[in-house]
């Protein structure tokens, strides 16, 4: 098991954000985490990475406690609000991230990824604070793809991307999958989860209500697609909650 969460609890003041969360991510798996705004997706990701402390439970990565630095040696992470240092040029940021990850990518590989994502190399010679939201997101994605890490944790990775950029990034993920990489990602776009995820988890009211394949999710909650099944799932949980 690459990532394992056991009865994870996280509270902010008196509000429970994660309540006995159980989650497993296996080697080579693409796991998509879905949930409404404020459901705790980013908190769960940050808890896994030890960016926020948990109140109870246990998290392991590659068999090591998530509290130990060694557990994160093979991870590339893209936060939901990616904002690179404004004083850097685009190329400087890529080189900085390559050094941080200990990646030995050569210029040919770098240029290949930039071309595949259609990142304008002329623009990258300027300051990152002049980049559009979409270009900034591409920069963060490129740094993860070039990291050489076998586990990518991506929080809303397609935020700010136009339809063409989304397709280009999905193509890169497909190549990573063929290489045996593991990807744990959150998304509001259920169609993306249905398309890319081997396993999906539904985080709602602080709990994981479902974890399994998109196909089994549709069968369990009745839907021609994941979006419809998700609405049925949430409506069912809301109905149960209101009757208690």
C-alpha positions as CSV (number, residue, x, y, z in Angstrom):
1,X,0.0,0.0,0.0
2,X,1.4,3.4,-1.0
3,X,-0.9,5.6,1.1
4,X,-2.9,4.3,4.0
5,X,-5.2,6.4,6.3
6,X,-6.6,4.7,9.3
7,X,-9.3,6.4,11.4
8,X,-7.9,9.8,10.6
9,X,-9.5,12.7,12.6
10,X,-9.0,16.4,12.0
11,X,-10.8,19.2,13.8
12,X,-10.7,23.0,13.5
13,X,-12.0,24.4,16.8
14,X,-15.2,22.4,17.4
15,X,-15.7,21.5,13.8
16,X,-14.9,18.0,12.6
17,X,-13.4,18.1,9.1
18,X,-12.2,14.5,8.9
19,X,-14.0,11.9,11.0
20,X,-12.5,8.4,11.2
21,X,-11.4,8.6,7.6
22,X,-10.2,5.3,6.1
23,X,-8.4,5.4,2.7
24,X,-6.0,3.2,0.8
25,X,-4.0,4.0,-2.4
26,X,-2.2,1.1,-4.1
27,X,0.9,1.0,-6.2
28,X,0.3,2.1,-9.8
29,X,-3.3,3.3,-9.0
30,X,-4.9,6.5,-10.1
31,X,-7.2,7.5,-7.1
32,X,-9.6,10.4,-7.6
33,X,-11.0,12.1,-4.5
34,X,-14.3,14.0,-4.9
35,X,-16.5,16.1,-2.7
36,X,-18.3,19.4,-2.4
37,X,-16.5,22.6,-1.6
38,X,-15.5,22.5,2.1
39,X,-15.9,18.7,2.3
40,X,-12.2,18.4,3.5
41,X,-10.4,17.2,0.3
42,X,-7.6,19.7,0.7
43,X,-7.4,19.1,4.4
44,X,-7.0,15.3,3.8
45,X,-4.3,15.9,1.3
46,X,-2.4,18.3,3.6
47,X,-2.9,15.8,6.4
48,X,-1.3,13.0,4.4
49,X,1.7,15.3,3.6
50,X,1.9,16.4,7.3
51,X,1.3,20.0,6.3
52,X,-1.4,20.1,9.0
53,X,-1.5,18.0,12.1
54,X,-4.1,15.3,12.7
55,X,-6.0,14.9,16.0
56,X,-6.2,11.1,15.9
57,X,-5.6,8.2,13.6
58,X,-2.6,7.0,11.6
59,X,-1.3,7.7,8.1
60,X,1.5,5.9,6.4
61,X,3.2,6.5,3.0
62,X,5.4,3.7,1.6
63,X,5.1,2.0,4.9
64,X,6.5,4.9,6.9
65,X,4.7,7.3,9.2
66,X,3.7,10.4,7.4
67,X,5.4,12.4,10.1
68,X,8.8,11.1,8.9
69,X,10.5,13.0,6.1
70,X,11.6,9.8,4.5
71,X,7.9,9.0,3.7
72,X,7.8,12.0,1.3
73,X,11.1,11.3,-0.5
74,X,9.3,10.1,-3.6
75,X,6.4,12.5,-3.8
76,X,5.7,15.4,-6.1
77,X,2.9,17.7,-4.8
78,X,0.8,20.4,-6.5
79,X,-1.4,22.4,-4.1
80,X,-4.9,23.6,-4.9
81,X,-3.7,27.2,-5.0
82,X,-0.4,27.0,-6.7
83,X,1.5,30.2,-6.5
84,X,5.2,30.1,-7.5
85,X,7.6,32.8,-6.0
86,X,6.9,36.0,-7.9
87,X,10.6,37.0,-8.1
88,X,11.5,34.0,-10.3
89,X,11.3,33.6,-14.0
90,X,9.5,30.5,-15.3
91,X,12.7,28.7,-16.3
92,X,14.2,29.6,-12.9
93,X,11.3,28.0,-11.1
94,X,11.6,24.8,-13.2
95,X,15.3,24.5,-12.4
96,X,14.7,25.2,-8.7
97,X,12.1,22.4,-8.6
98,X,14.3,20.0,-10.4
99,X,17.1,20.6,-7.8
100,X,14.6,20.3,-5.0
101,X,13.3,16.9,-6.3
102,X,16.8,15.8,-7.2
103,X,15.8,15.2,-10.8
104,X,18.4,14.8,-13.4
105,X,16.2,15.7,-16.4
106,X,18.2,17.0,-19.3
107,X,17.1,20.0,-21.5
108,X,15.6,17.7,-24.1
109,X,13.3,16.2,-21.6
110,X,12.4,19.6,-20.2
111,X,11.6,21.0,-23.7
112,X,9.6,17.9,-24.5
113,X,7.3,18.3,-21.5
114,X,7.0,22.0,-22.1
115,X,6.0,21.3,-25.7
116,X,3.5,18.6,-24.7
117,X,1.8,21.1,-22.4
118,X,2.1,23.9,-24.9
119,X,4.0,26.1,-22.5
120,X,5.3,29.1,-24.4
121,X,9.1,29.1,-23.8
122,X,9.4,32.8,-24.6
123,X,6.9,33.6,-21.8
124,X,8.9,31.4,-19.4
125,X,11.9,33.7,-19.8
126,X,9.9,36.3,-18.0
127,X,8.6,36.7,-14.4
128,X,6.1,34.1,-13.2
129,X,3.9,36.9,-11.8
130,X,3.1,37.9,-15.4
131,X,1.7,34.4,-16.2
132,X,-2.0,33.8,-16.6
133,X,-3.8,31.4,-14.3
134,X,-3.7,28.7,-16.9
135,X,0.0,29.2,-17.7
136,X,0.8,29.2,-14.0
137,X,-1.0,26.0,-13.5
138,X,0.8,24.4,-16.5
139,X,4.1,25.5,-14.9
140,X,3.2,23.7,-11.7
141,X,2.1,20.6,-13.6
142,X,5.3,20.6,-15.6
143,X,7.4,20.7,-12.5
144,X,5.6,17.6,-11.1
145,X,5.9,15.7,-14.4
146,X,9.6,16.5,-14.6
147,X,10.2,15.5,-10.9
148,X,10.9,11.9,-11.6
149,X,8.8,10.9,-8.6
150,X,6.7,7.8,-8.7
151,X,3.9,9.3,-6.5
152,X,2.1,12.5,-7.5
153,X,-0.4,14.1,-5.2
154,X,-2.3,16.7,-7.1
155,X,-5.0,18.9,-5.5
156,X,-7.4,20.1,-8.3
157,X,-4.7,19.8,-10.9
158,X,-6.9,21.0,-13.8
159,X,-8.0,24.2,-12.1
160,X,-7.7,27.1,-14.5
161,X,-6.9,25.0,-17.6
162,X,-8.8,25.5,-20.8
163,X,-10.3,22.4,-22.6
164,X,-7.2,21.9,-24.8
165,X,-4.8,22.1,-21.9
166,X,-6.9,19.6,-20.0
167,X,-6.6,17.1,-22.8
168,X,-2.8,17.7,-23.1
169,X,-2.4,17.1,-19.4
170,X,-4.5,13.9,-19.5
171,X,-2.2,12.7,-22.2
172,X,0.8,13.2,-19.9
173,X,-1.0,11.3,-17.1
174,X,-1.7,8.4,-19.4
175,X,2.0,8.1,-20.2
176,X,2.8,8.2,-16.4
177,X,0.2,5.4,-15.9
178,X,2.0,3.3,-18.5
179,X,5.2,3.8,-16.6
180,X,3.6,2.6,-13.3
181,X,3.3,5.9,-11.5
182,X,0.8,6.4,-8.7
183,X,-1.4,9.5,-8.8
184,X,-3.7,10.7,-5.9
185,X,-5.8,13.6,-7.0
186,X,-8.8,15.6,-6.1
187,X,-11.2,17.1,-8.6
188,X,-14.6,18.8,-8.8
189,X,-14.9,17.6,-12.4
190,X,-16.6,14.2,-12.0
191,X,-16.2,13.4,-15.7
192,X,-12.4,13.6,-15.3
193,X,-12.6,11.2,-12.3
194,X,-14.7,8.7,-14.3
195,X,-12.2,8.9,-17.2
196,X,-9.0,8.7,-15.3
197,X,-9.5,7.1,-11.9
198,X,-9.1,3.4,-11.2
199,X,-10.5,4.1,-7.8
200,X,-12.6,7.0,-6.5
201,X,-13.4,8.2,-3.0
202,X,-16.4,10.3,-2.0
203,X,-15.7,12.6,0.9
204,X,-18.9,14.0,2.4
205,X,-19.8,15.3,5.9
206,X,-16.2,14.5,7.1
207,X,-16.4,10.8,6.1
208,X,-15.5,8.6,3.2
209,X,-18.9,7.4,2.0
210,X,-17.6,5.3,-0.9
211,X,-14.3,4.0,-2.2
212,X,-14.2,1.8,-5.2
213,X,-14.2,1.9,-9.0
214,X,-16.3,4.4,-10.9
215,X,-18.2,1.5,-12.4
216,X,-19.1,0.1,-9.0
217,X,-20.0,3.6,-7.9
218,X,-22.5,3.9,-10.8
219,X,-23.9,0.5,-10.0
220,X,-24.3,1.1,-6.3
221,X,-26.0,4.6,-6.6
222,X,-27.7,4.2,-9.9
223,X,-26.5,6.5,-12.7
224,X,-25.5,6.4,-16.4
225,X,-22.4,8.4,-15.4
226,X,-20.5,9.3,-12.3
227,X,-22.1,12.8,-12.1
228,X,-25.6,11.3,-11.8
229,X,-24.5,8.6,-9.4
230,X,-22.8,11.3,-7.2
231,X,-26.0,13.3,-7.0
232,X,-27.9,10.2,-6.0
233,X,-25.2,9.4,-3.4
234,X,-25.3,12.8,-1.8
235,X,-29.1,13.1,-1.9
236,X,-29.3,9.7,-0.2
237,X,-26.8,10.8,2.6
238,X,-28.6,14.1,3.1
239,X,-31.9,12.3,3.4
240,X,-30.5,9.9,6.0
241,X,-28.9,12.8,7.9
242,X,-32.2,14.8,8.0
243,X,-34.1,11.7,9.3
244,X,-31.8,11.3,12.3
